[in-house]
Amino acid sequence: MLKRNKKNEIEIPEYKQYGKLRLLSFFIIGLIGVGLIGGIIFVYSNIYSAINQTQAVLMLNTNLSIKTINFTQYDKVDKLWKEKYSDEELIITRDPFNAVVEATKIEEEIKIE
């Protein structure tokens, strides 16, 4: 049966889902639009950051300079470093039982003399 709508449209029973499909198509078009805009922003920001990084590298290369090394001062510092951090460090063992035995031996030697 044909029914008249308030907008003077004819509703056919076969086209009941037409409004929902139309809404779904607008939603899908919106998602595609958001995806495209997001992709464009992503690509733009990555290209922009790559250009900035390239510019920074180029500026760094122009500011590089070669410095000479004072080998007499280097040898002096190296020698002092090796003296300070040598492998011949004292190992302190804290064993209270051996300390008591050594103290009694020393006391006995003092009494004997």
C-alpha positions in Angstrom: 0.0 0.0 0.0 1.1 3.5 -0.7 1.1 6.0 2.2 1.6 9.7 2.0 4.2 11.3 4.2 4.0 14.8 5.7 6.5 15.9 3.1 4.3 14.7 0.3 6.6 11.7 -0.3 5.3 8.3 -1.1 6.5 5.5 1.2 6.9 2.1 -0.4 7.3 -0.8 2.0 10.4 -2.0 0.1 12.2 1.3 0.9 11.8 1.3 4.7 15.5 1.0 5.3 16.4 3.8 2.9 16.7 6.4 5.7 19.0 4.2 7.8 21.2 3.4 4.8 21.4 7.1 3.9 22.5 7.9 7.5 25.0 5.1 7.4 26.4 6.4 4.1 26.9 9.9 5.6 28.6 8.3 8.6 31.0 6.3 6.4 31.7 9.3 4.2 32.5 11.3 7.4 34.9 8.5 8.6 36.7 8.5 5.3 37.0 12.3 5.4 38.4 12.2 8.9 40.9 9.5 7.8 42.0 11.5 4.8 42.4 14.7 6.9 44.3 12.8 9.6 46.6 11.2 6.9 47.3 14.5 5.3 48.2 16.0 8.7 50.4 13.0 9.6 52.3 13.2 6.3 52.7 17.0 6.5 54.0 16.9 10.1 56.5 14.1 9.3 57.8 15.9 6.2 58.1 19.1 8.1 60.0 17.4 10.9 62.3 15.7 8.4 63.1 19.0 6.8 63.8 20.5 10.3 66.1 17.6 11.1 67.9 17.9 7.8 68.4 21.6 8.4 69.7 20.9 11.9 72.3 18.5 10.5 73.4 20.9 7.9 73.8 23.7 10.5 75.8 21.3 12.7 78.1 20.4 9.9 78.9 24.0 9.2 79.7 24.7 12.9 82.1 21.8 13.3 85.7 22.6 14.0 88.9 20.6 14.4 90.6 20.9 17.8 94.1 19.9 18.4 95.0 17.7 21.3 97.7 18.7 23.8 99.4 15.3 24.2 101.7 16.4 27.0 98.6 17.3 29.1 96.8 14.2 28.0 99.7 12.0 29.1 99.9 13.8 32.5 96.1 13.4 33.1 96.2 9.7 32.0 99.1 9.0 34.4 97.3 10.6 37.3 94.1 8.8 36.4 95.8 5.5 36.4 97.4 6.2 39.8 94.1 7.2 41.3 92.2 4.2 40.0 94.8 1.5 40.1 94.1 -2.2 40.7 96.3 -2.1 43.8 93.5 -1.0 46.2 93.4 -2.3 49.7 90.7 -4.8 50.5 89.4 -4.2 53.9 87.9 -7.3 55.5 85.9 -6.9 58.6 86.1 -10.2 60.5 85.6 -9.6 64.2 86.9 -13.1 65.2 90.3 -12.7 63.5 90.7 -9.3 65.0 90.2 -10.7 68.5 92.7 -13.5 67.9 95.3 -11.0 66.6 94.7 -8.7 69.5 95.2 -11.4 72.1 98.5 -12.5 70.3 99.8 -9.0 70.5 98.9 -8.7 74.2 100.6 -12.1 74.9 103.8 -10.9 73.1 103.8 -7.7 75.1 103.4 -9.6 78.5 106.1 -12.1 77.6 108.7 -9.4 77.0 
